[in-house]
Amino acid sequence: MSGDKIIICPGAYYNEHVEQQNIFGEVNVYPPKDGERGGQTVSSVQLIDCSEDEDLEAEDVAEADFEAAADFKADAAADFEADADFKADAAADFKNAADFKAAAGDDERKVEKDAAAGNSRKETGWGRKSEYLFALDENFYIKDEVKTRKQAELFRTFLKQNGLAELPTSASRNSPLNIAIFSFLDHWKEYGVIPRKRMVGVNTIFRFLTDDCQIGIDTIGKTFNNVFNKNLPNEDSDMEKLVDAFFEENMCRMKD
């Protein structure tokens, strides 16, 4: 029975010799004599198999290690998920910052471009450039401010002299204002104020009336264009005579 562990328990009897050291010192248990009940009464011992205790202890340790490993894996998984979320958020923030920077760059370039161009041109419809009735370049995109002011003043003077100053823009082919401006257009070409062969757009004429001559608006540019892009105003011989006389009187001012 060597290899067994002795634990002191009151009232225990053993019929076999055991010698073991414990916290109480050395305990001796002797085998029984013939015909006797058995052995020497000691402070009483209990035999426990050491190998069984060791197995139980090993199982407890293994179970604790397994639980610790499971907890470690769970924590690692949580950390990994948190790290993935952090990376996703960081990527989203980076993309938003890149988009913002790109948009800001586009806006800045547009502002610089517009500032450089000043009032020399405008954008209309599908990105097309606006033409000016009186321009400095051959494409008519750069407005001649001096000539525009002078010719606008002359046209307003003509309207005042003939009682037409209060007329607003309209899409009527019989409007004296429309008949007058188209007659002025022919005379400007005749006097070389604008190129003779130039095809002036209807929208260009409308902008001259509203922007430069500050004439009241009673119709929109699109309607004005739809009417006069296909048909000229009706002929009016009296209006034509008035315009002829005005140009002859102001010939020097027309060419300056």
KAVENNOR-V83046 format. One record per residue. RES is the residue in one small letter. SS is DSSP state (A for helix, B for strand, O for the rest). OMEGA is omega in whole degrees, 0 to 359 (none if undefined). NEAR is the number of other C-alpha atoms within 8 Angstrom. Layout:
BEGIN
res;ss;omega;near
RES;SS;OMEGA;NEAR
RES;SS;OMEGA;NEAR
END
This chain:
BEGIN
res;ss;omega;near
m;O;175;4
s;O;187;4
g;O;175;6
d;B;180;9
k;B;182;9
i;B;174;10
i;B;185;9
i;B;177;8
c;O;181;9
p;O;173;7
g;O;182;8
a;O;178;11
y;O;178;11
y;O;183;12
n;O;183;10
e;O;181;9
h;O;176;9
v;B;177;10
e;B;186;8
q;B;178;9
q;B;174;8
n;B;185;9
i;O;179;4
f;O;184;5
g;B;183;6
e;B;180;8
v;B;178;10
n;B;176;9
v;B;185;14
y;O;179;11
p;O;181;11
p;O;174;11
k;O;181;7
d;O;176;4
g;O;179;4
e;O;182;7
r;O;174;5
g;O;161;10
g;O;181;14
q;O;175;10
t;O;179;10
v;O;177;11
s;O;173;9
s;O;182;11
v;B;174;12
q;B;182;9
l;B;178;8
i;B;180;8
d;B;182;9
c;A;183;9
s;A;179;6
e;A;178;7
d;A;181;8
e;A;179;8
d;A;180;8
l;A;180;8
e;A;179;8
a;A;178;8
e;A;179;8
d;A;179;8
v;A;181;8
a;A;179;8
e;A;179;8
a;A;178;8
d;A;180;8
f;A;179;8
e;A;179;8
a;A;179;8
a;A;179;8
a;A;178;8
d;A;180;8
f;A;179;8
k;A;179;8
a;A;179;8
d;A;180;8
a;A;179;8
a;A;178;8
a;A;179;8
d;A;180;8
f;A;179;8
e;A;178;8
a;A;179;8
d;A;178;8
a;A;177;8
d;A;180;8
f;A;180;8
k;A;179;8
a;A;178;8
d;A;180;8
a;A;179;8
a;A;178;8
a;A;178;8
d;A;180;8
f;A;180;8
k;A;179;8
n;A;179;8
a;A;180;8
a;A;178;8
d;A;180;8
f;A;181;8
k;A;180;8
a;A;179;8
a;A;179;8
a;A;179;8
g;A;178;8
d;A;179;8
d;A;181;8
e;A;179;8
r;A;180;8
k;A;179;8
v;A;179;8
e;A;181;8
k;A;180;8
d;A;180;8
a;A;180;7
a;A;181;6
a;A;181;8
g;O;179;7
n;O;185;7
s;O;180;8
r;O;177;12
k;O;177;7
e;B;178;8
t;B;176;8
g;O;166;5
w;O;176;4
g;O;179;6
r;B;179;7
k;B;177;9
s;O;174;10
e;O;178;11
y;O;181;11
l;O;178;12
f;O;189;11
a;B;181;11
l;O;183;9
d;O;184;7
e;O;177;5
n;O;176;6
f;O;179;12
y;O;182;13
i;O;187;13
k;B;173;14
d;O;187;9
e;A;183;7
v;A;181;6
k;A;180;8
t;A;179;12
r;A;182;9
k;A;181;8
q;A;176;9
a;A;179;11
e;A;179;9
l;A;180;8
f;A;178;9
r;A;177;10
t;A;178;8
f;A;180;9
l;A;180;11
k;A;182;9
q;A;184;7
n;O;174;7
g;O;182;7
l;O;188;10
a;O;183;8
e;O;181;7
l;O;176;8
p;O;174;9
t;B;179;13
s;O;178;10
a;O;181;10
s;O;178;7
r;O;180;10
n;O;181;8
s;O;178;10
p;A;179;8
l;A;181;11
n;A;178;13
i;A;182;15
a;A;184;11
i;A;179;8
f;A;175;10
s;A;175;10
f;A;181;9
l;A;178;8
d;A;181;8
h;A;177;10
w;A;177;11
k;A;181;12
e;A;181;8
y;O;176;9
g;O;178;9
v;O;171;9
i;O;182;10
p;O;184;7
r;O;185;7
k;O;183;5
r;O;174;6
m;O;183;4
v;O;179;7
g;O;180;8
v;A;178;10
n;A;178;10
t;A;179;12
i;A;181;10
f;A;179;10
r;A;177;9
f;A;180;12
l;A;187;11
t;A;184;12
d;A;187;8
d;A;180;10
c;O;178;11
q;O;178;7
i;O;181;11
g;O;184;9
i;B;176;9
d;O;176;7
t;O;181;9
i;O;183;7
g;A;182;8
k;A;179;7
t;A;178;9
f;A;181;14
n;A;182;10
n;A;181;8
v;A;190;9
f;A;174;12
n;O;181;9
k;O;184;6
n;O;175;6
l;O;175;8
p;O;179;12
n;O;180;7
e;O;179;5
d;O;185;7
s;A;180;6
d;A;178;6
m;A;180;10
e;A;179;10
k;A;180;8
l;A;181;8
v;A;178;11
d;A;182;9
a;A;181;8
f;A;180;9
f;A;179;10
e;A;180;7
e;A;186;6
n;O;184;8
m;A;181;8
c;A;180;6
r;A;180;6
m;A;185;11
k;A;182;8
d;O;none;4
END
